[in-house]
Amino acid sequence: MSLTDKRIIVTGAASGIGAATAKLLKSQGAYIIAFDLKEATEHVDEYYPIDLSKTGSIIDAVAKYKGKADALCNIAGVPPTLPAQVQLKVNFFGLRTFTEAILPQLNDGASIVNLASMAGMGWRQNIDLLKQCLLLESAEEGAQFLIDNDFTPEATYGFSKELVILYTLQKAKTWADKNISIKAVSPGPIDTPILKDFMATIAKKKKVLPPGSTGKAEDIASLVAYLCRPAAHWINGQNIIIDGGLSALRMKGQFGI
């Protein structure tokens, strides 16, 4: 089943996984609406500038878009080398604010796909802090939360992605009246312009990735595109790991299997 004439919003469509997703969706017949800080021109039908670290910018960008959409791909994000407050604002609070602001413009039966990360897979161990943060209403409160709990930039990245995963689980049936489904995708290391930032963080933790652990943006785009299809609608409130077997390799060592 093609995506012909489906209107799909992609944040972060100017580069990396967002650009690969926009390209693939466009090739499958979709009409692409891009929201990004950097202008997105390739494989895009409409572009709206947005700064996901600023609530005002998000509200203004949504107000300028007058159309509807059949899917929302929340791909935009920043790496762990940026200040902790920026990471949390963009990776979680910006994603949440944008999603809920654009929600009235999503058609019945729409799909929401949130880009999380393997770095967020430890969310169960942080559940109490995560639940506290989910209750916060603003990015400014989130920034103070990081200070109060002594978060480093490296720890904040994983925490921000844990919030994305938990938010996805939390909202699985919230918009059931519109038959809207929501899912998260958690990639392993991906060869994008910000890969060097992730590798620098991994090096700080004295971790080594085995050969073949780095995927391509197109690998993630293929899954995101599938999740936008009506055929994937029953996948709801789930976090899907796509890492070329890296997490399996780690579990193999952990459990001796």
C-alpha positions in Angstrom: 0.0 0.0 0.0 1.5 3.3 -1.1 1.4 6.6 0.8 0.1 8.5 -2.3 -1.6 11.8 -1.3 -0.9 11.2 2.4 0.1 14.4 4.1 3.0 13.7 6.5 4.7 16.2 8.9 8.4 15.6 9.5 10.4 17.6 12.1 14.2 17.7 11.5 13.7 17.1 7.8 16.7 19.2 6.7 19.4 16.6 7.7 20.2 13.1 9.0 17.3 10.7 9.7 14.7 13.4 9.2 16.0 14.1 5.6 16.2 10.4 4.8 12.7 9.9 6.1 11.3 12.8 4.1 13.1 11.4 1.0 11.7 7.9 1.4 8.1 9.1 2.2 8.2 11.4 -0.8 9.3 8.5 -3.0 6.3 6.6 -1.8 3.9 9.3 -2.9 3.5 11.3 0.3 3.2 15.1 0.6 5.8 16.3 3.0 5.4 19.2 5.5 8.8 20.0 7.1 9.3 21.8 10.4 13.0 22.5 11.2 15.3 25.2 12.5 17.4 24.8 9.3 15.6 25.3 6.0 14.5 22.0 4.4 14.3 22.1 0.6 14.9 18.6 -0.8 12.0 16.2 -0.9 9.8 18.7 0.9 6.5 20.3 -0.3 6.1 22.9 2.5 8.6 24.2 5.0 8.0 26.0 8.3 10.9 27.3 10.4 10.8 26.3 14.1 13.0 26.3 17.1 11.9 23.4 19.3 13.8 24.9 22.3 11.4 27.8 22.4 7.7 27.4 23.1 6.8 30.6 21.4 8.5 29.5 18.2 6.6 26.2 18.3 3.2 27.9 18.7 3.9 30.4 16.0 5.0 27.7 13.5 1.9 25.6 14.2 -0.3 28.6 13.7 1.2 29.2 10.3 0.4 25.7 9.1 -3.2 25.7 8.0 -3.5 22.2 6.6 -4.2 18.7 7.9 -1.9 15.7 8.2 -2.2 11.9 8.2 1.0 11.3 10.2 3.5 13.1 12.3 7.2 12.0 12.5 9.0 13.7 15.4 12.6 13.2 14.2 14.3 16.4 15.3 16.7 16.2 18.2 20.1 17.4 19.5 23.1 15.4 20.7 24.6 14.9 24.2 27.4 17.4 23.5 25.0 20.3 23.8 24.1 21.9 27.2 21.7 19.8 29.3 18.9 22.3 29.3 18.9 22.5 25.5 18.8 18.8 25.2 15.8 18.4 27.4 14.0 21.4 25.8 14.4 20.0 22.3 14.4 16.3 22.7 11.4 16.1 25.0 9.6 19.3 25.9 9.8 20.6 22.3 8.5 17.3 21.0 5.7 17.1 23.4 4.6 20.8 22.9 4.7 20.4 19.1 2.8 17.2 19.1 0.0 18.5 21.3 -0.2 21.8 19.5 -0.5 20.2 16.1 -2.8 17.5 17.3 -6.1 19.2 16.2 -4.7 19.2 12.7 -4.1 15.5 12.6 -6.7 13.5 10.7 -8.6 10.7 12.3 -6.5 7.5 12.1 -3.3 9.4 12.0 0.0 7.9 13.2 2.6 9.7 15.5 6.1 8.3 15.3 8.6 9.6 17.9 12.4 9.2 17.5 13.8 8.0 20.8 17.2 6.1 21.2 18.9 3.1 22.5 20.2 5.5 25.1 16.7 5.6 26.6 16.4 1.9 27.2 17.1 2.2 30.9 13.9 4.1 31.6 12.6 1.5 34.1 15.5 2.3 36.4 14.6 6.0 36.4 10.9 5.6 36.6 10.4 7.9 39.7 12.4 10.8 38.3 10.7 10.3 34.9 7.2 10.5 36.3 8.1 13.7 38.2 9.4 15.3 35.0 6.4 14.2 32.9 4.2 16.2 35.3 6.2 19.4 34.6 4.3 21.8 32.2 7.1 23.9 30.8 10.7 23.5 29.4 11.8 26.1 32.0 10.6 23.9 34.8 12.4 21.0 33.1 15.7 23.1 33.1 15.3 23.7 36.8 14.6 20.0 37.3 18.0 19.1 35.8 19.7 21.6 38.1 17.9 20.3 41.2 18.8 16.7 40.3 22.5 17.3 39.3 22.1 16.1 35.7 25.2 16.2 33.5 24.9 16.7 29.7 25.8 13.1 29.1 23.1 11.8 31.5 20.5 14.3 30.2 20.6 12.9 26.7 19.6 9.4 27.8 17.0 10.9 30.2 15.5 13.0 27.5 15.0 9.9 25.3 13.7 7.9 28.3 11.0 10.6 28.6 10.1 10.2 24.9 9.7 6.5 25.3 7.6 6.9 28.5 5.5 9.6 26.9 4.8 7.3 24.0 3.6 4.6 26.3 1.6 7.0 28.3 -0.3 8.4 25.3 -1.2 5.1 23.6 -4.9 5.5 24.2 -5.2 9.2 25.0 -6.5 10.1 21.5 -8.5 6.9 21.0 -11.5 9.1 20.1 -9.7 10.1 16.9 -8.2 6.6 16.4 -4.7 8.1 16.6 -1.8 5.7 17.3 1.6 6.6 18.7 4.9 4.7 18.7 8.6 5.3 19.4 11.6 4.1 17.4 14.9 3.7 19.2 17.9 3.6 16.9 21.4 2.5 17.8 24.4 4.6 16.5 23.6 6.0 13.1 25.9 7.6 10.5 24.5 11.1 10.5 26.2 14.6 10.8 25.9 14.3 14.6 27.4 10.8 14.9 30.8 12.3 16.0 29.0 13.9 19.0 27.7 10.5 20.1 31.0 8.8 19.6 32.7 11.5 21.7 30.2 10.8 24.5 30.8 7.0 24.2 34.5 7.5 24.4 34.1 9.5 27.6 32.3 6.5 29.1 35.2 4.3 28.0 32.9 2.2 25.9 33.8 0.5 22.6 31.4 -0.3 19.9 32.0 -3.6 18.0 32.5 -3.5 14.3 29.4 -3.0 12.2 27.5 -1.2 15.0 26.8 1.9 13.0 23.7 2.0 10.8 22.5 4.4 8.1 19.8 7.0 8.2 18.0 5.1 5.5 17.7 2.0 7.8 15.7 4.1 10.3 13.7 5.9 7.7 12.4 2.6 6.3 10.9 1.7 9.7 9.5 5.2 10.3 7.9 5.1 6.9 6.2 1.8 7.6 4.9 3.0 10.9 3.2 5.9 9.0 1.1 3.5 7.0 -2.5 2.5 8.0 -1.3 -1.1 8.0 0.9 -0.3 11.0 -2.0 1.3 13.0 -2.3 -1.6 15.5 1.3 -0.9 16.6 0.4 1.5 19.4 2.2 2.6 22.6 5.3 0.6 21.6 9.0 1.3 21.5 10.8 -0.5 18.7 14.5 -1.0 18.9 16.4 -0.8 15.6 20.1 -1.3 16.1 21.5 -4.0 13.9 21.6 -6.4 16.8 23.7 -4.3 19.2 21.4 -4.6 22.1 21.1 -8.3 21.5 24.9 -8.5 21.6 25.0 -6.7 25.0 22.3 -9.0 26.4 24.2 -12.0 25.2 27.1 -10.9 27.3 25.0 -9.8 30.3 23.1 -13.1 30.5 25.8 -15.5 29.1 23.7 -16.8 26.3 
